[in-house]
Amino acid sequence: MQDPLFLTLALHRLPDVGAATYSRLLAHFGTAQAVLMQPIEQLEPFLKPAALATVADFHRDPQASLIGQKVIADLDWLNSQSNTTVMAPEDQHYPSLLRQIPKPPPLLFVRGDVNCLSLPQIAIVGSRNPSSGGLENAQRFAEYLAANGFAITSGLAMGVDAAAHEGALTARGKTIAIMGTGINMVYPARHRDLAQRILDSGGTLVSEFPLGTGAQAANFPQRNRIISGLSYGVLVVEAAIKSGSLITAKIALEQNREVFAIPGSIHNPLARGCHQLIRQGATLVETANDIVEQLNGILSYQRQELFDFQENKKQFPLKKSSQPQQKDQPNRQPNNAIITPQKIERSLDGLSPIEQQLMAAIGFDPVSIDELVERTGSVVGSLMAQLVGLEIKGFIQQLGGSYQRI
């Protein structure tokens, strides 16, 4: 039996197999191994001729086949990278927001800290050739948002994308670059230093494309759904009427994400895309705090939902099962038995190691952000991002200028 990762990467590399086809194959056959072992005639309704020919070659000798050789090279590269992870939607660290979108990426290649993907994120997108004012806005908005606890997500492209990543780095916050190439390539090449600084700062590079995939034009609209899918909202800084940034905004609306746009001069052609978005219902923003206030409202609503759910559980507890316990398991609790909050502390097992360390630093009494900076040695931007994440998950709450466990 082949290594499951070998088979998964082989299926992922089949020609003309995108997220939709990959998902249909798994839904129908169950596993990558089951797909690749099917007789060719069983795969004809799902695959195009080039993919069928590739599977036939794989059947003759998986290791020696053309795609098998590529996967062996993939595995060698992955094994040489201590900071690179491959994850599927069923994996624990696969971001929950992304899992909810139509056609989520069947595989994510992640370099850096995978926990960044679960942080509350704001995407910043815009022109590759912005005005000087557009560049300044992208960097300053990103810097402010990162300092207020949001990870900044963008596409590592020239112009607004690069300025957004730089702004987050200036704030010593977290930033996530979604790539339109394989994770082992950087496009444009001049951003190799930027990509490395993102990793060095504790950020993340992400791609859904097989290793070695070049900068093909069709890849960039596809990766845009990941940029918006990971984020609570998308900020468009400058964009022409027909641009990739407006595609991202359109996808964001379809994914039920917030869309923000910065207005500009009526004489600036790069402001027309933002003006069109505003006419279509995007939120006009003049300062980065406008975004913080609106998204904090959404986050507060989520926190209230968590609180209400916990209160309802206390007021209307489930009844204990009347069935007798199994004789061979005398100490087993019935599935719907009540465990009162006073008798058991909420488990932190589902949190990342960094989040668990932060919970330990918070302790059990209210603590200010300044005290947490001293206790953890973390920078404010990174610390705020972790705190917002813990609030969303319902582990802590903010009271005035302090934080405490719930």
Sequence and secondary structure as in RCSB ss.txt:
>XXXX:A:sequence
MQDPLFLTLALHRLPDVGAATYSRLLAHFGTAQAVLMQPIEQLEPFLKPAALATVADFHRDPQASLIGQKVIADL
DWLNSQSNTTVMAPEDQHYPSLLRQIPKPPPLLFVRGDVNCLSLPQIAIVGSRNPSSGGLENAQRFAEYLAANGF
AITSGLAMGVDAAAHEGALTARGKTIAIMGTGINMVYPARHRDLAQRILDSGGTLVSEFPLGTGAQAANFPQRNR
IISGLSYGVLVVEAAIKSGSLITAKIALEQNREVFAIPGSIHNPLARGCHQLIRQGATLVETANDIVEQLNGILS
YQRQELFDFQENKKQFPLKKSSQPQQKDQPNRQPNNAIITPQKIERSLDGLSPIEQQLMAAIGFDPVSIDELVER
TGSVVGSLMAQLVGLEIKGFIQQLGGSYQRI
>XXXX:A:secstr
   HHHHHHHHHHSTT  HHHHHHHHHHHSSHHHHHTS HHHHTTT  HHHHHHHHHHHH TTTSHHHHHHHHHH
HHHHT TTEEEE TTSTTS HHHHTSSS  S EEEEE GGGGGS EEEEE  SS  HHHHHHHHHHHHHHHHTT 
EEEE   TTHHHHHHHHHHHTT  EEEE SS TT  SSGGGHHHHHHHHHTT EEEE S TT    TTHHHHHHH
HHHHT SEEEE S  SSSHHHHHHHHHHHTT EEEE    TT GGGHHHHHHHHTT EE SSHHHHHHHHHHHHH
HHHHHHHHHHHHHHHS      S   TT TT   TT    TTTS    TTS HHHHHHHHHHTTS EEHHHHHHH
H   HHHHHHHHHHHHHTTSEEEETTEEEE 
